[in-house]
Amino acid sequence: MNTDQSSTGQALQPAMILEVMGQLEDCLEREAASLIQPEVPDLVDIAAEKTRCFSALVPLDRALRAIAARAEAADGDRLLQHWLDAHGVTGEVAERLRTALASCQRLNQRNGALLLARQRQVALQLQVLGILPENTLYTEKGTVSSGRRGMTSLRI
């Protein structure tokens, strides 16, 4: 059985990945609630927790990217299946990993759309104050825009 090493030297195990993805799923649900209800004050804590979860998943991401670089698979499902096969992960555990990954992806895309809506709301409020945002940070699909970010003051 192939094992990948994380930055802490621990083997990348399916049980650990499932645990982190469960934490990430919960975090993404709380993030959405906080974005929908602005009076919920813990968005900063949620963002920090989300960052910790993503950091814990970096070894899996690196392993999947290495599989893609070797052209052993192209799409996300095939990449994950190749990793599962290489690690001897089958049955219920494999299905739970697939389900958790799909759920986290869906939730993160939803939260990206919520952030975009919130950003547009803030941009309108800033415009009323005479400040024009130059570029958006998030796209409608929840991905991060690579363009220049900043604000321009509108001279009145």
QUIUR-V629006 format. One record per run of one state. SS is the DSSP state (h for helix, s for strand, l for the rest). FROM is the first residue (numbers start at 1). TO is the last residue. Records with the same first field share a line. If there is no record, write none. Layout:
BEGIN
SS->FROM-TO + FROM-TO
END
This chain:
BEGIN
l->1-4 + 6-10 + 12-13 + 37-42 + 57-57 + 70-75 + 87-90 + 129-130 + 134-137 + 139-143 + 145-150 + 154-156
s->5-5 + 11-11 + 131-133 + 138-138 + 144-144 + 151-153
h->14-36 + 43-56 + 58-69 + 76-86 + 91-128
END
